[in-house]
Amino acid sequence: MSDSLNLIRLGPAADVALEKVKLRLSDNLPDLHVGVSQPLETPAMAFDSLRNQYHSTRILAILEQTTSFETGRVLGVASFDLFVPGMNYVFGEARCPGRVAVISTYRLRGRGSEARHLESRVVKEAVHETGHMLGLKHCLRPSCVMYFSERVEDTDRKLDNFCSECEGKIRLIEVEQIPG
C-alpha cells in the first residue's frame, strides 16, 4: 500500500516528540509513509466549557475541513483532554474507515514513574487509531493494539502491533484497494 500518514500537533505544546512517534509508527506500519506536518492551533470550536474537555468528533470534522486530501491520512496529536458524549474521556477517535483521527496524551501521561511509558502509550494509541482509519474494528485480544482501552492499564498491556488476525485483515484491505 502506497499511502501516507501525517502527524499534526494540535495546540501549542507536545508531551512527546512527534519525530520519535513518526519513527516508531514507520516501524509498525511499514506500508505507510509517515511524516510530520505543521502544527494547528488549539481547536477552540471543539471545547466544551461545561466538561472542560474537547469533543473529539468535532476535532475530526475540523481536521477534515483544514487538511486536503493530498495530505493523505492525518493523525492529530493533542495534549488536552478528549471526550465523546456518553463517555467520561477517550484516548482517541478516528473515522473508520477514513482519513482523520485524533489522539490525546492527556490521560496517557500517568503519574510519577508511570510517565516514562508515555511514548510507548502514544505509539500504541497512534497505531490503534490508524488501524481504524484503515478500516479495522476493535479486537477481542487484550494484547492486540486494536483492543479497546478503557483505562491506561489496558494500553500498557497491549503490544504496539496488530495480532495475526488483524494483520491479515489489513492485508485484505490493501488488496481490495489495489486498482484493477
PASEBA-1860 file (N, C-alpha, C; in nm, 3 decimals):
! residues 180
1> MSDSLNLI> 0.085/-0.117/0.000/0.000/0.000/0.000/0.090/0.123/0.000 ~ 0.070/0.208/-0.093/0.145/0.334/-0.101/0.054/0.444/-0.048 ~ 0.058/0.466/0.079/-0.031/0.560/0.145/0.052/0.644/0.241 ~ -0.004/0.757/0.282/0.072/0.840/0.375/-0.010/0.870/0.499 ~ 0.061/0.896/0.607/0.003/0.934/0.735/0.084/1.053/0.784 ~ 0.016/1.163/0.809/0.084/1.283/0.858/0.042/1.311/1.001 ~ 0.140/1.324/1.089/0.117/1.360/1.228/0.111/1.512/1.237 ~ 0.010/1.561/1.307/-0.006/1.706/1.324/-0.029/1.735/1.472
9> RLGPAADV> 0.058/1.816/1.529/0.039/1.859/1.667/-0.077/1.957/1.670 ~ -0.167/1.936/1.767/-0.279/2.027/1.788/-0.252/2.108/1.913 ~ -0.244/2.238/1.900/-0.218/2.322/2.015/-0.071/2.355/2.029 ~ -0.040/2.433/2.133/0.095/2.489/2.145/0.202/2.395/2.198 ~ 0.166/2.292/2.271/0.269/2.210/2.336/0.248/2.063/2.304 ~ 0.357/1.991/2.302/0.350/1.846/2.282/0.421/1.778/2.398 ~ 0.360/1.672/2.448/0.419/1.596/2.558/0.524/1.497/2.510 ~ 0.521/1.468/2.382/0.610/1.368/2.326/0.659/1.420/2.191
17> ALEKVKLR> 0.782/1.388/2.157/0.840/1.434/2.031/0.775/1.358/1.915 ~ 0.711/1.432/1.824/0.643/1.368/1.712/0.740/1.297/1.619 ~ 0.864/1.343/1.613/0.963/1.274/1.530/0.989/1.132/1.582 ~ 0.991/1.116/1.715/1.009/0.982/1.773/0.888/0.894/1.743 ~ 0.768/0.951/1.756/0.645/0.877/1.726/0.645/0.838/1.579 ~ 0.687/0.930/1.493/0.695/0.903/1.349/0.783/0.781/1.321 ~ 0.900/0.774/1.384/0.991/0.663/1.362/0.930/0.531/1.408 ~ 0.867/0.533/1.524/0.805/0.409/1.576/0.687/0.366/1.490
25> LSDNLPDL> 0.608/0.463/1.441/0.496/0.430/1.353/0.546/0.372/1.222 ~ 0.654/0.428/1.170/0.712/0.376/1.045/0.755/0.230/1.062 ~ 0.807/0.196/1.180/0.845/0.057/1.207/0.722/-0.033/1.214 ~ 0.616/0.015/1.279/0.496/-0.067/1.299/0.405/-0.072/1.178 ~ 0.410/0.030/1.093/0.325/0.038/0.975/0.413/0.065/0.853 ~ 0.493/-0.034/0.812/0.592/-0.010/0.708/0.533/0.025/0.571 ~ 0.407/-0.003/0.548/0.345/0.029/0.420/0.294/0.172/0.412 ~ 0.304/0.245/0.522/0.263/0.386/0.523/0.386/0.475/0.525
33> HVGVSQPL> 0.381/0.579/0.445/0.484/0.683/0.453/0.440/0.779/0.563 ~ 0.513/0.785/0.674/0.475/0.867/0.788/0.557/0.995/0.788 ~ 0.487/1.108/0.802/0.553/1.238/0.808/0.497/1.322/0.921 ~ 0.559/1.436/0.943/0.512/1.531/1.043/0.481/1.661/0.971 ~ 0.357/1.710/0.990/0.314/1.835/0.926/0.318/1.949/1.025 ~ 0.298/2.069/0.974/0.296/2.189/1.057/0.184/2.179/1.161 ~ 0.206/2.228/1.282/0.103/2.222/1.386/-0.017/2.309/1.352 ~ -0.130/2.274/1.412/-0.252/2.353/1.402/-0.280/2.416/1.538
41> ETPAMAFD> -0.353/2.525/1.537/-0.392/2.589/1.663/-0.487/2.498/1.740 ~ -0.497/2.523/1.869/-0.592/2.451/1.951/-0.732/2.474/1.894 ~ -0.807/2.367/1.869/-0.939/2.381/1.806/-1.045/2.431/1.904 ~ -1.051/2.563/1.922/-1.140/2.625/2.022/-1.286/2.586/2.001 ~ -1.326/2.564/1.876/-1.466/2.529/1.848/-1.504/2.392/1.905 ~ -1.406/2.311/1.939/-1.433/2.178/1.993/-1.437/2.176/2.146 ~ -1.411/2.290/2.209/-1.404/2.295/2.355/-1.544/2.297/2.415 ~ -1.566/2.214/2.516/-1.691/2.211/2.591/-1.661/2.266/2.730
49> SLRNQYHS> -1.706/2.388/2.757/-1.672/2.455/2.883/-1.738/2.389/3.004 ~ -1.850/2.321/2.986/-1.914/2.251/3.098/-1.831/2.131/3.144 ~ -1.767/2.066/3.050/-1.687/1.948/3.082/-1.539/1.981/3.098 ~ -1.497/2.097/3.050/-1.356/2.137/3.047/-1.273/2.035/2.968 ~ -1.332/1.989/2.857/-1.269/1.891/2.769/-1.299/1.930/2.624 ~ -1.230/1.864/2.533/-1.251/1.886/2.390/-1.325/1.768/2.329 ~ -1.425/1.798/2.248/-1.509/1.697/2.183/-1.430/1.642/2.063 ~ -1.389/1.517/2.072/-1.301/1.461/1.970/-1.367/1.450/1.833
57> TRILAILE> -1.497/1.425/1.828/-1.565/1.416/1.698/-1.564/1.551/1.627 ~ -1.577/1.658/1.702/-1.568/1.792/1.643/-1.427/1.816/1.588 ~ -1.327/1.766/1.660/-1.189/1.782/1.613/-1.170/1.708/1.480 ~ -1.231/1.590/1.467/-1.221/1.517/1.340/-1.279/1.600/1.226 ~ -1.393/1.664/1.251/-1.454/1.750/1.148/-1.363/1.867/1.113 ~ -1.300/1.926/1.213/-1.208/2.037/1.189/-1.088/1.989/1.107 ~ -1.035/1.872/1.140/-0.923/1.818/1.063/-0.962/1.792/0.917 ~ -1.084/1.743/0.897/-1.131/1.720/0.761/-1.142/1.850/0.683
65> QTTSFETG> -1.184/1.955/0.750/-1.201/2.086/0.684/-1.069/2.157/0.660 ~ -0.970/2.136/0.745/-0.847/2.215/0.737/-0.731/2.143/0.667 ~ -0.749/2.017/0.634/-0.642/1.945/0.563/-0.696/1.897/0.430 ~ -0.608/1.889/0.332/-0.651/1.848/0.198/-0.636/1.698/0.181 ~ -0.707/1.645/0.083/-0.696/1.502/0.055/-0.556/1.465/0.006 ~ -0.485/1.561/-0.053/-0.349/1.536/-0.097/-0.255/1.509/0.021 ~ -0.296/1.556/0.139/-0.216/1.536/0.260/-0.213/1.388/0.299 ~ -0.310/1.311/0.253/-0.321/1.171/0.293/-0.397/1.161/0.425
73> RVLGVASF> -0.370/1.057/0.498/-0.433/1.041/0.629/-0.366/1.135/0.729 ~ -0.447/1.182/0.825/-0.398/1.280/0.922/-0.429/1.229/1.063 ~ -0.328/1.233/1.148/-0.345/1.197/1.289/-0.306/1.318/1.373 ~ -0.407/1.381/1.434/-0.382/1.492/1.524/-0.336/1.440/1.659 ~ -0.235/1.503/1.716/-0.183/1.465/1.848/-0.198/1.585/1.939 ~ -0.281/1.569/2.042/-0.314/1.678/2.133/-0.268/1.646/2.274 ~ -0.245/1.751/2.353/-0.208/1.729/2.494/-0.326/1.761/2.586 ~ -0.441/1.799/2.528/-0.559/1.831/2.610/-0.654/1.711/2.614
81> DLFVPGMN> -0.746/1.713/2.710/-0.837/1.604/2.739/-0.948/1.595/2.634 ~ -0.978/1.472/2.588/-1.081/1.448/2.487/-1.198/1.370/2.545 ~ -1.315/1.390/2.485/-1.433/1.312/2.521/-1.522/1.292/2.399 ~ -1.610/1.195/2.408/-1.725/1.181/2.319/-1.846/1.169/2.410 ~ -1.963/1.214/2.366/-2.082/1.201/2.450/-2.104/1.055/2.493 ~ -2.140/1.039/2.619/-2.163/0.906/2.673/-2.040/0.844/2.739 ~ -1.926/0.909/2.726/-1.803/0.858/2.788/-1.736/0.972/2.864 ~ -1.671/0.939/2.974/-1.600/1.041/3.053/-1.481/1.098/2.978
89> YVFGEARC> -1.412/1.013/2.902/-1.296/1.056/2.824/-1.266/0.949/2.720 ~ -1.184/0.986/2.622/-1.130/0.891/2.526/-0.983/0.922/2.506 ~ -0.907/0.818/2.473/-0.766/0.837/2.438/-0.754/0.887/2.295 ~ -0.853/0.856/2.212/-0.852/0.897/2.073/-0.980/0.858/2.003 ~ -0.990/0.903/1.878/-1.105/0.871/1.794/-1.060/0.881/1.649 ~ -1.123/0.800/1.564/-1.089/0.802/1.421/-1.214/0.777/1.339 ~ -1.212/0.824/1.217/-1.312/0.783/1.118/-1.273/0.641/1.077 ~ -1.372/0.553/1.071/-1.344/0.412/1.045/-1.436/0.359/0.935
97> PGRVAVIS> -1.384/0.339/0.816/-1.255/0.383/0.767/-1.259/0.533/0.737 ~ -1.145/0.590/0.720/-1.141/0.733/0.692/-1.001/0.784/0.682 ~ -0.989/0.917/0.684/-0.857/0.977/0.666/-0.816/1.067/0.782 ~ -0.899/1.078/0.888/-0.862/1.161/1.002/-0.881/1.086/1.133 ~ -0.793/1.120/1.227/-0.800/1.065/1.363/-0.734/1.165/1.456 ~ -0.762/1.149/1.585/-0.700/1.233/1.686/-0.671/1.146/1.808 ~ -0.558/1.172/1.872/-0.526/1.108/2.000/-0.485/1.217/2.097 ~ -0.497/1.184/2.225/-0.459/1.278/2.329/-0.359/1.213/2.424
105> TYRLRGRG> -0.260/1.290/2.463/-0.162/1.242/2.560/-0.208/1.268/2.703 ~ -0.315/1.344/2.718/-0.359/1.393/2.849/-0.370/1.282/2.953 ~ -0.440/1.175/2.921/-0.462/1.066/3.017/-0.360/0.954/3.002 ~ -0.270/0.968/2.906/-0.165/0.867/2.886/-0.040/0.899/2.966 ~ -0.032/1.020/3.019/0.089/1.065/3.090/0.121/0.980/3.212 ~ 0.021/0.950/3.291/0.045/0.878/3.415/0.109/0.968/3.519 ~ 0.136/0.911/3.633/0.196/0.988/3.743/0.328/0.924/3.784 ~ 0.418/1.006/3.829/0.545/0.956/3.882/0.619/0.870/3.782
113> SEARHLES> 0.651/0.747/3.824/0.730/0.657/3.739/0.654/0.612/3.616 ~ 0.520/0.622/3.618/0.441/0.584/3.500/0.469/0.674/3.382 ~ 0.513/0.795/3.406/0.535/0.892/3.299/0.637/0.842/3.197 ~ 0.726/0.753/3.237/0.827/0.702/3.144/0.764/0.619/3.033 ~ 0.639/0.578/3.049/0.570/0.496/2.950/0.496/0.580/2.845 ~ 0.504/0.711/2.856/0.425/0.798/2.769/0.448/0.771/2.621 ~ 0.572/0.767/2.577/0.598/0.748/2.435/0.541/0.616/2.385 ~ 0.559/0.510/2.461/0.505/0.379/2.423/0.352/0.383/2.414
121> RVVKEAVH> 0.288/0.447/2.509/0.143/0.459/2.509/0.094/0.539/2.389 ~ 0.163/0.648/2.360/0.123/0.732/2.246/0.136/0.653/2.116 ~ 0.244/0.578/2.101/0.261/0.497/1.981/0.148/0.395/1.969 ~ 0.116/0.327/2.078/0.008/0.227/2.074/-0.124/0.291/2.032 ~ -0.156/0.406/2.090/-0.282/0.471/2.054/-0.278/0.523/1.910 ~ -0.162/0.568/1.865/-0.149/0.614/1.726/-0.168/0.498/1.629 ~ -0.108/0.384/1.658/-0.126/0.266/1.572/-0.272/0.222/1.576 ~ -0.333/0.224/1.694/-0.473/0.185/1.711/-0.564/0.272/1.624
129> ETGHMLGL> -0.551/0.403/1.635/-0.638/0.492/1.558/-0.608/0.484/1.408 ~ -0.483/0.461/1.372/-0.450/0.441/1.231/-0.516/0.313/1.180 ~ -0.517/0.209/1.263/-0.589/0.086/1.228/-0.735/0.114/1.197 ~ -0.798/0.199/1.278/-0.937/0.236/1.250/-0.948/0.310/1.117 ~ -0.855/0.404/1.091/-0.860/0.476/0.963/-0.849/0.379/0.846 ~ -0.774/0.271/0.864/-0.758/0.172/0.759/-0.877/0.077/0.750 ~ -0.969/0.085/0.847/-1.091/0.003/0.841/-1.102/-0.105/0.945 ~ -1.007/-0.116/1.036/-1.014/-0.219/1.140/-1.108/-0.178/1.253
137> KHCLRPSC> -1.181/-0.275/1.305/-1.264/-0.256/1.424/-1.184/-0.300/1.547 ~ -1.246/-0.290/1.665/-1.178/-0.335/1.787/-1.161/-0.487/1.786 ~ -1.052/-0.531/1.845/-1.017/-0.672/1.856/-1.045/-0.719/1.998 ~ -1.079/-0.845/2.013/-1.108/-0.901/2.145/-0.982/-0.948/2.219 ~ -0.869/-0.953/2.150/-0.744/-0.998/2.212/-0.680/-0.883/2.291 ~ -0.669/-0.896/2.424/-0.614/-0.786/2.505/-0.472/-0.744/2.468 ~ -0.396/-0.831/2.403/-0.258/-0.794/2.366/-0.251/-0.723/2.232 ~ -0.357/-0.727/2.153/-0.358/-0.665/2.020/-0.373/-0.514/2.034
145> VMYFSERV> -0.304/-0.440/1.952/-0.310/-0.294/1.955/-0.452/-0.244/1.924 ~ -0.535/-0.328/1.860/-0.672/-0.286/1.827/-0.772/-0.315/1.940 ~ -0.725/-0.365/2.052/-0.810/-0.386/2.169/-0.854/-0.250/2.223 ~ -0.980/-0.238/2.264/-1.032/-0.111/2.317/-0.977/-0.087/2.457 ~ -0.913/0.026/2.475/-0.857/0.062/2.606/-0.954/0.152/2.681 ~ -1.005/0.101/2.792/-1.089/0.184/2.880/-1.004/0.262/2.979 ~ -0.890/0.204/3.014/-0.800/0.265/3.112/-0.657/0.259/3.059 ~ -0.572/0.338/3.116/-0.432/0.340/3.070/-0.366/0.204/3.093
153> EDTDRKLD> -0.411/0.129/3.193/-0.356/-0.005/3.218/-0.384/-0.098/3.099 ~ -0.499/-0.080/3.034/-0.530/-0.159/2.914/-0.429/-0.128/2.803 ~ -0.397/-0.001/2.789/-0.298/0.039/2.688/-0.162/-0.020/2.722 ~ -0.125/-0.019/2.849/0.004/-0.075/2.890/0.014/-0.224/2.859 ~ -0.096/-0.297/2.870/-0.095/-0.441/2.845/-0.085/-0.475/2.697 ~ -0.128/-0.383/2.611/-0.129/-0.410/2.468/0.013/-0.406/2.411 ~ 0.031/-0.479/2.302/0.153/-0.464/2.224/0.134/-0.344/2.133 ~ 0.239/-0.303/2.065/0.225/-0.188/1.975/0.204/-0.229/1.830
161> NFCSECEG> 0.163/-0.356/1.811/0.134/-0.402/1.675/0.007/-0.485/1.671 ~ -0.031/-0.523/1.549/-0.155/-0.598/1.528/-0.134/-0.746/1.556 ~ -0.237/-0.812/1.608/-0.233/-0.957/1.621/-0.237/-1.016/1.479 ~ -0.215/-1.145/1.466/-0.209/-1.206/1.333/-0.343/-1.191/1.259 ~ -0.455/-1.198/1.332/-0.585/-1.184/1.267/-0.606/-1.042/1.213 ~ -0.573/-0.942/1.293/-0.587/-0.803/1.247/-0.488/-0.771/1.136 ~ -0.367/-0.827/1.145/-0.268/-0.810/1.038/-0.322/-0.867/0.907 ~ -0.387/-0.984/0.915/-0.448/-1.044/0.796/-0.557/-0.956/0.738
169> KIRLIEVE> -0.637/-0.894/0.825/-0.742/-0.804/0.778/-0.682/-0.682/0.707 ~ -0.572/-0.630/0.761/-0.504/-0.517/0.698/-0.458/-0.558/0.557 ~ -0.401/-0.675/0.544/-0.354/-0.722/0.412/-0.471/-0.735/0.315 ~ -0.586/-0.784/0.361/-0.704/-0.794/0.275/-0.752/-0.656/0.230 ~ -0.751/-0.560/0.321/-0.791/-0.424/0.288/-0.697/-0.367/0.182 ~ -0.568/-0.392/0.195/-0.470/-0.343/0.099/-0.496/-0.401/-0.039 ~ -0.527/-0.533/-0.046/-0.553/-0.598/-0.173/-0.679/-0.540/-0.238 ~ -0.782/-0.515/-0.157/-0.906/-0.459/-0.209/-0.887/-0.318/-0.264
177> QIPG> -0.788/-0.244/-0.214/-0.766/-0.107/-0.257/-0.678/-0.095/-0.380 ~ -0.621/-0.207/-0.426/-0.538/-0.203/-0.546/-0.629/-0.187/-0.668 ~ -0.606/-0.082/-0.749/-0.691/-0.062/-0.867/-0.677/-0.177/-0.966 ~ -0.786/-0.208/-1.030/-0.776/-0.313/-1.130/-0.899/-0.384/-1.143
END
